[in-house]
Amino acid sequence: MIGYTINVHNGKTFVAVYIQENMIGHKLGEFAPTRTFRSHAGASKVAKK
């Protein structure tokens, strides 16, 4: 199965996961992120004075 691309459902859409040798022994869901990171809030412009 190494070298194949498999679609894994993350709860909303299917994510293409390319199987590599270092992924053996893991579950496919570990490579399909379920949450989007929107970054932490930066310092506001008012506070920079």
mmCIF file as gemmi writes it, N, C-alpha and C atoms, coordinates in Angstrom:
data_model
loop_
_atom_site.group_PDB
_atom_site.id
_atom_site.type_symbol
_atom_site.label_atom_id
_atom_site.label_alt_id
_atom_site.label_comp_id
_atom_site.label_asym_id
_atom_site.label_entity_id
_atom_site.label_seq_id
_atom_site.pdbx_PDB_ins_code
_atom_site.Cartn_x
_atom_site.Cartn_y
_atom_site.Cartn_z
_atom_site.occupancy
_atom_site.B_iso_or_equiv
_atom_site.pdbx_formal_charge
_atom_site.auth_seq_id
_atom_site.auth_asym_id
_atom_site.pdbx_PDB_model_num
ATOM 1 N N . MET Axp A 1 ? 0.816 -1.196 0 1 0 ? 1 A 1
ATOM 2 C CA . MET Axp A 1 ? 0 0 0 1 0 ? 1 A 1
ATOM 3 C C . MET Axp A 1 ? 0.862 1.263 0 1 0 ? 1 A 1
ATOM 4 N N . ILE Axp A 2 ? 2.158 1.139 0.167 1 0 ? 2 A 1
ATOM 5 C CA . ILE Axp A 2 ? 3.026 2.315 0.158 1 0 ? 2 A 1
ATOM 6 C C . ILE Axp A 2 ? 3.022 2.902 -1.248 1 0 ? 2 A 1
ATOM 7 N N . GLY Axp A 3 ? 2.841 4.221 -1.324 1 0 ? 3 A 1
ATOM 8 C CA . GLY Axp A 3 ? 2.81 4.899 -2.61 1 0 ? 3 A 1
ATOM 9 C C . GLY Axp A 3 ? 1.411 5.154 -3.125 1 0 ? 3 A 1
ATOM 10 N N . TYR Axp A 4 ? 0.393 4.668 -2.428 1 0 ? 4 A 1
ATOM 11 C CA . TYR Axp A 4 ? -0.986 4.9 -2.835 1 0 ? 4 A 1
ATOM 12 C C . TYR Axp A 4 ? -1.514 6.182 -2.205 1 0 ? 4 A 1
ATOM 13 N N . THR Axp A 5 ? -2.504 6.782 -2.84 1 0 ? 5 A 1
ATOM 14 C CA . THR Axp A 5 ? -3.219 7.919 -2.276 1 0 ? 5 A 1
ATOM 15 C C . THR Axp A 5 ? -4.618 7.452 -1.927 1 0 ? 5 A 1
ATOM 16 N N . ILE Axp A 6 ? -5.006 7.655 -0.666 1 0 ? 6 A 1
ATOM 17 C CA . ILE Axp A 6 ? -6.299 7.193 -0.167 1 0 ? 6 A 1
ATOM 18 C C . ILE Axp A 6 ? -7.07 8.399 0.336 1 0 ? 6 A 1
ATOM 19 N N . ASN Axp A 7 ? -8.36 8.474 0.023 1 0 ? 7 A 1
ATOM 20 C CA . ASN Axp A 7 ? -9.215 9.533 0.548 1 0 ? 7 A 1
ATOM 21 C C . ASN Axp A 7 ? -9.746 9.117 1.908 1 0 ? 7 A 1
ATOM 22 N N . VAL Axp A 8 ? -9.524 9.974 2.914 1 0 ? 8 A 1
ATOM 23 C CA . VAL Axp A 8 ? -9.958 9.714 4.281 1 0 ? 8 A 1
ATOM 24 C C . VAL Axp A 8 ? -10.957 10.799 4.663 1 0 ? 8 A 1
ATOM 25 N N . HIS Axp A 9 ? -12.102 10.4 5.194 1 0 ? 9 A 1
ATOM 26 C CA . HIS Axp A 9 ? -13.133 11.36 5.58 1 0 ? 9 A 1
ATOM 27 C C . HIS Axp A 9 ? -12.801 11.933 6.948 1 0 ? 9 A 1
ATOM 28 N N . ASN Axp A 10 ? -12.813 13.264 7.066 1 0 ? 10 A 1
ATOM 29 C CA . ASN Axp A 10 ? -12.474 13.904 8.338 1 0 ? 10 A 1
ATOM 30 C C . ASN Axp A 10 ? -13.708 14.388 9.086 1 0 ? 10 A 1
ATOM 31 N N . GLY Axp A 11 ? -14.883 13.989 8.658 1 0 ? 11 A 1
ATOM 32 C CA . GLY Axp A 11 ? -16.119 14.411 9.293 1 0 ? 11 A 1
ATOM 33 C C . GLY Axp A 11 ? -16.868 15.42 8.463 1 0 ? 11 A 1
ATOM 34 N N . LYS Axp A 12 ? -16.185 16.057 7.533 1 0 ? 12 A 1
ATOM 35 C CA . LYS Axp A 12 ? -16.825 17.06 6.682 1 0 ? 12 A 1
ATOM 36 C C . LYS Axp A 12 ? -16.561 16.79 5.203 1 0 ? 12 A 1
ATOM 37 N N . THR Axp A 13 ? -15.306 16.568 4.864 1 0 ? 13 A 1
ATOM 38 C CA . THR Axp A 13 ? -14.926 16.3 3.48 1 0 ? 13 A 1
ATOM 39 C C . THR Axp A 13 ? -13.917 15.152 3.455 1 0 ? 13 A 1
ATOM 40 N N . PHE Axp A 14 ? -13.573 14.745 2.267 1 0 ? 14 A 1
ATOM 41 C CA . PHE Axp A 14 ? -12.543 13.73 2.102 1 0 ? 14 A 1
ATOM 42 C C . PHE Axp A 14 ? -11.197 14.416 1.896 1 0 ? 14 A 1
ATOM 43 N N . VAL Axp A 15 ? -10.18 13.931 2.577 1 0 ? 15 A 1
ATOM 44 C CA . VAL Axp A 15 ? -8.827 14.47 2.484 1 0 ? 15 A 1
ATOM 45 C C . VAL Axp A 15 ? -7.946 13.407 1.849 1 0 ? 15 A 1
ATOM 46 N N . ALA Axp A 16 ? -7.2 13.785 0.815 1 0 ? 16 A 1
ATOM 47 C CA . ALA Axp A 16 ? -6.299 12.845 0.152 1 0 ? 16 A 1
ATOM 48 C C . ALA Axp A 16 ? -5.057 12.648 1.011 1 0 ? 16 A 1
ATOM 49 N N . VAL Axp A 17 ? -4.755 11.389 1.339 1 0 ? 17 A 1
ATOM 50 C CA . VAL Axp A 17 ? -3.591 11.055 2.165 1 0 ? 17 A 1
ATOM 51 C C . VAL Axp A 17 ? -2.681 10.154 1.348 1 0 ? 17 A 1
ATOM 52 N N . TYR Axp A 18 ? -1.442 10.598 1.132 1 0 ? 18 A 1
ATOM 53 C CA . TYR Axp A 18 ? -0.448 9.816 0.407 1 0 ? 18 A 1
ATOM 54 C C . TYR Axp A 18 ? 0.293 8.94 1.41 1 0 ? 18 A 1
ATOM 55 N N . ILE Axp A 19 ? 0.271 7.635 1.2 1 0 ? 19 A 1
ATOM 56 C CA . ILE Axp A 19 ? 0.861 6.684 2.137 1 0 ? 19 A 1
ATOM 57 C C . ILE Axp A 19 ? 2.369 6.613 1.92 1 0 ? 19 A 1
ATOM 58 N N . GLN Axp A 20 ? 3.124 6.859 3.012 1 0 ? 20 A 1
ATOM 59 C CA . GLN Axp A 20 ? 4.574 6.779 2.978 1 0 ? 20 A 1
ATOM 60 C C . GLN Axp A 20 ? 5.038 5.709 3.956 1 0 ? 20 A 1
ATOM 61 N N . GLU Axp A 21 ? 6.3 5.387 3.881 1 0 ? 21 A 1
ATOM 62 C CA . GLU Axp A 21 ? 6.832 4.291 4.689 1 0 ? 21 A 1
ATOM 63 C C . GLU Axp A 21 ? 6.779 4.587 6.191 1 0 ? 21 A 1
ATOM 64 N N . ASN Axp A 22 ? 6.948 5.845 6.578 1 0 ? 22 A 1
ATOM 65 C CA . ASN Axp A 22 ? 6.954 6.179 8.003 1 0 ? 22 A 1
ATOM 66 C C . ASN Axp A 22 ? 5.553 6.213 8.605 1 0 ? 22 A 1
ATOM 67 N N . MET Axp A 23 ? 4.509 6.036 7.804 1 0 ? 23 A 1
ATOM 68 C CA . MET Axp A 23 ? 3.13 6.031 8.294 1 0 ? 23 A 1
ATOM 69 C C . MET Axp A 23 ? 2.663 4.638 8.708 1 0 ? 23 A 1
ATOM 70 N N . ILE Axp A 24 ? 3.458 3.618 8.427 1 0 ? 24 A 1
ATOM 71 C CA . ILE Axp A 24 ? 3.072 2.253 8.742 1 0 ? 24 A 1
ATOM 72 C C . ILE Axp A 24 ? 2.939 2.101 10.258 1 0 ? 24 A 1
ATOM 73 N N . GLY Axp A 25 ? 1.84 1.505 10.696 1 0 ? 25 A 1
ATOM 74 C CA . GLY Axp A 25 ? 1.581 1.327 12.115 1 0 ? 25 A 1
ATOM 75 C C . GLY Axp A 25 ? 0.676 2.393 12.697 1 0 ? 25 A 1
ATOM 76 N N . HIS Axp A 26 ? 0.392 3.44 11.923 1 0 ? 26 A 1
ATOM 77 C CA . HIS Axp A 26 ? -0.514 4.493 12.368 1 0 ? 26 A 1
ATOM 78 C C . HIS Axp A 26 ? -1.883 4.285 11.732 1 0 ? 26 A 1
ATOM 79 N N . LYS Axp A 27 ? -2.882 4.956 12.275 1 0 ? 27 A 1
ATOM 80 C CA . LYS Axp A 27 ? -4.217 4.9 11.692 1 0 ? 27 A 1
ATOM 81 C C . LYS Axp A 27 ? -4.38 6.057 10.716 1 0 ? 27 A 1
ATOM 82 N N . LEU Axp A 28 ? -5.15 5.855 9.66 1 0 ? 28 A 1
ATOM 83 C CA . LEU Axp A 28 ? -5.266 6.861 8.608 1 0 ? 28 A 1
ATOM 84 C C . LEU Axp A 28 ? -5.881 8.162 9.102 1 0 ? 28 A 1
ATOM 85 N N . GLY Axp A 29 ? -6.731 8.1 10.104 1 0 ? 29 A 1
ATOM 86 C CA . GLY Axp A 29 ? -7.366 9.305 10.623 1 0 ? 29 A 1
ATOM 87 C C . GLY Axp A 29 ? -6.384 10.274 11.263 1 0 ? 29 A 1
ATOM 88 N N . GLU Axp A 30 ? -5.207 9.806 11.63 1 0 ? 30 A 1
ATOM 89 C CA . GLU Axp A 30 ? -4.198 10.684 12.216 1 0 ? 30 A 1
ATOM 90 C C . GLU Axp A 30 ? -3.672 11.689 11.201 1 0 ? 30 A 1
ATOM 91 N N . PHE Axp A 31 ? -3.844 11.415 9.924 1 0 ? 31 A 1
ATOM 92 C CA . PHE Axp A 31 ? -3.295 12.263 8.875 1 0 ? 31 A 1
ATOM 93 C C . PHE Axp A 31 ? -4.366 13.093 8.182 1 0 ? 31 A 1
ATOM 94 N N . ALA Axp A 32 ? -5.599 13.064 8.693 1 0 ? 32 A 1
ATOM 95 C CA . ALA Axp A 32 ? -6.694 13.864 8.154 1 0 ? 32 A 1
ATOM 96 C C . ALA Axp A 32 ? -7.161 14.82 9.247 1 0 ? 32 A 1
ATOM 97 N N . PRO Axp A 33 ? -6.645 16.052 9.273 1 0 ? 33 A 1
ATOM 98 C CA . PRO Axp A 33 ? -7.015 16.986 10.343 1 0 ? 33 A 1
ATOM 99 C C . PRO Axp A 33 ? -8.507 17.298 10.327 1 0 ? 33 A 1
ATOM 100 N N . THR Axp A 34 ? -9.104 17.344 11.515 1 0 ? 34 A 1
ATOM 101 C CA . THR Axp A 34 ? -10.544 17.574 11.623 1 0 ? 34 A 1
ATOM 102 C C . THR Axp A 34 ? -10.873 19.008 11.995 1 0 ? 34 A 1
ATOM 103 N N . ARG Axp A 35 ? -9.917 19.741 12.505 1 0 ? 35 A 1
ATOM 104 C CA . ARG Axp A 35 ? -10.161 21.13 12.911 1 0 ? 35 A 1
ATOM 105 C C . ARG Axp A 35 ? -9.22 22.055 12.15 1 0 ? 35 A 1
ATOM 106 N N . THR Axp A 36 ? -9.704 23.259 11.826 1 0 ? 36 A 1
ATOM 107 C CA . THR Axp A 36 ? -8.867 24.237 11.14 1 0 ? 36 A 1
ATOM 108 C C . THR Axp A 36 ? -8.296 25.209 12.164 1 0 ? 36 A 1
ATOM 109 N N . PHE Axp A 37 ? -7.009 25.478 12.077 1 0 ? 37 A 1
ATOM 110 C CA . PHE Axp A 37 ? -6.345 26.407 12.984 1 0 ? 37 A 1
ATOM 111 C C . PHE Axp A 37 ? -6.431 27.799 12.377 1 0 ? 37 A 1
ATOM 112 N N . ARG Axp A 38 ? -7.031 28.724 13.092 1 0 ? 38 A 1
ATOM 113 C CA . ARG Axp A 38 ? -7.225 30.082 12.576 1 0 ? 38 A 1
ATOM 114 C C . ARG Axp A 38 ? -6.222 31.072 13.147 1 0 ? 38 A 1
ATOM 115 N N . SER Axp A 39 ? -5.237 30.658 13.836 1 0 ? 39 A 1
ATOM 116 C CA . SER Axp A 39 ? -4.17 31.437 14.465 1 0 ? 39 A 1
ATOM 117 C C . SER Axp A 39 ? -4.667 32.184 15.69 1 0 ? 39 A 1
ATOM 118 N N . HIS Axp A 40 ? -3.754 32.438 16.575 1 0 ? 40 A 1
ATOM 119 C CA . HIS Axp A 40 ? -4.066 33.162 17.798 1 0 ? 40 A 1
ATOM 120 C C . HIS Axp A 40 ? -4.192 34.645 17.49 1 0 ? 40 A 1
ATOM 121 N N . ALA Axp A 41 ? -4.921 35.342 18.322 1 0 ? 41 A 1
ATOM 122 C CA . ALA Axp A 41 ? -5.107 36.776 18.117 1 0 ? 41 A 1
ATOM 123 C C . ALA Axp A 41 ? -3.783 37.496 18.338 1 0 ? 41 A 1
ATOM 124 N N . GLY Axp A 42 ? -3.447 38.383 17.428 1 0 ? 42 A 1
ATOM 125 C CA . GLY Axp A 42 ? -2.224 39.156 17.564 1 0 ? 42 A 1
ATOM 126 C C . GLY Axp A 42 ? -2.457 40.367 18.45 1 0 ? 42 A 1
ATOM 127 N N . ALA Axp A 43 ? -1.398 41.102 18.723 1 0 ? 43 A 1
ATOM 128 C CA . ALA Axp A 43 ? -1.518 42.31 19.528 1 0 ? 43 A 1
ATOM 129 C C . ALA Axp A 43 ? -2.299 43.356 18.741 1 0 ? 43 A 1
ATOM 130 N N . SER Axp A 44 ? -3.187 44.05 19.414 1 0 ? 44 A 1
ATOM 131 C CA . SER Axp A 44 ? -3.985 45.059 18.721 1 0 ? 44 A 1
ATOM 132 C C . SER Axp A 44 ? -3.134 46.293 18.446 1 0 ? 44 A 1
ATOM 133 N N . LYS Axp A 45 ? -3.522 47.079 17.457 1 0 ? 45 A 1
ATOM 134 C CA . LYS Axp A 45 ? -2.758 48.264 17.076 1 0 ? 45 A 1
ATOM 135 C C . LYS Axp A 45 ? -2.815 49.331 18.163 1 0 ? 45 A 1
ATOM 136 N N . VAL Axp A 46 ? -3.866 49.354 18.96 1 0 ? 46 A 1
ATOM 137 C CA . VAL Axp A 46 ? -3.992 50.336 20.033 1 0 ? 46 A 1
ATOM 138 C C . VAL Axp A 46 ? -2.961 50.059 21.123 1 0 ? 46 A 1
ATOM 139 N N . ALA Axp A 47 ? -2.684 48.805 21.39 1 0 ? 47 A 1
ATOM 140 C CA . ALA Axp A 47 ? -1.759 48.437 22.455 1 0 ? 47 A 1
ATOM 141 C C . ALA Axp A 47 ? -0.302 48.694 22.071 1 0 ? 47 A 1
ATOM 142 N N . LYS Axp A 48 ? -0.004 48.875 20.787 1 0 ? 48 A 1
ATOM 143 C CA . LYS Axp A 48 ? 1.379 49.056 20.346 1 0 ? 48 A 1
ATOM 144 C C . LYS Axp A 48 ? 1.902 50.469 20.568 1 0 ? 48 A 1
ATOM 145 N N . LYS Axp A 49 ? 1.062 51.415 20.955 1 0 ? 49 A 1
ATOM 146 C CA . LYS Axp A 49 ? 1.509 52.798 21.161 1 0 ? 49 A 1
ATOM 147 C C . LYS Axp A 49 ? 2.6 52.838 22.125 1 0 ? 49 A 1
